[in-house]
Structures are given as structure tokens and as C-alpha cells.
Amino acid sequence: MKKIYYLLAVLFLMSGCATVSLQDVTSTNRQNLLRLSMGMTKNEVLNVMGTETKTAKVVLHQYGNWAETPVENIKINNPYRNEILRGKDNKTFEVLYYVTDVRKSDTNTSEDELTPLVFDNGKLIGWGWNFLNDNVQKYELRIR
């Protein structure tokens, strides 16, 4: 019986530092987007989307033989990054970016693999590139 408890304890400790696939991270983030609603506070959004850094496996190339497939671990921050956008009339938005897609199997995250979440005065006003781009034009926001 002690051996079973010991085995369970080891498995539990190992699961705390487990590596997930990049697809698992993006899938979870996409599912969490469905739980968002306009007007949520930044803290509410962070509670839904998560703030933890995850270690994800990335398969760099696909070969015929699985044993030859190189795999690399990368760290993914949630949110991946954030920025403040300022425009005319001192209009300011905060944008949090989450990794929600994998376009290319590599260790670099490109803009098209992110989904922006846009906040005005600490409230979620929308998300997605179309929403962000519409507001960039509307308020003449400076984007890096």
C-alpha cells in the first residue's frame, strides 16, 4: 500500500512540472476566449485567460520516423505580451495578446499567432485583429 501512495505522490509532483504541447496551450486559450464578455474587468479577464507561464513542446520538423523528429521546449507567457496604445485626444487602450494559433512549427511566435484583447479604462471592449485594427484607424492609435 505504501508503494502505491509513493507512486501517486511521485506522479502528482511530476504533473506539476509537466510539459504540454503548443497546440494544447493554443487550444486552451481559444476555449477561454469563448468565456469572455464585453465589459469584463481586466482582473476578470486574467482569471479566465490565465496568467501562468507554461512550458510547451514544439515539434520543429516532421520526418517519416518519429525518433528523428526534433522537439524543443519553449516558455509561453500568458498573456504573451501587453502594450499601451495612445492616439488622438490622448485616447489610451491597453492590449493583452494571447497565443491562440500555430501557423508554423518553430520556436518563434508571430503576430498572426496571437489574439489581441483590448481594454478601455480597465474594461474589455473587444478582441481580435479586426476589432483592434478598426480602433487603430478610428482613434489614430500609434502601434509599434
Secondary structure, DSSP 8 states (H G I E B T S, - for coil): -HHHHHHHHHHHHHHHT--EEHHHHHHHHHHHHTT--TT-BHHHHHHHH----EEEEEE----SSGGG--EEEEEE-SSSEEEEEE-GGG-EEEEEEEE---SSSSS---GGGEEEEEEETTEEEEESHHHHHHHHHHHT----
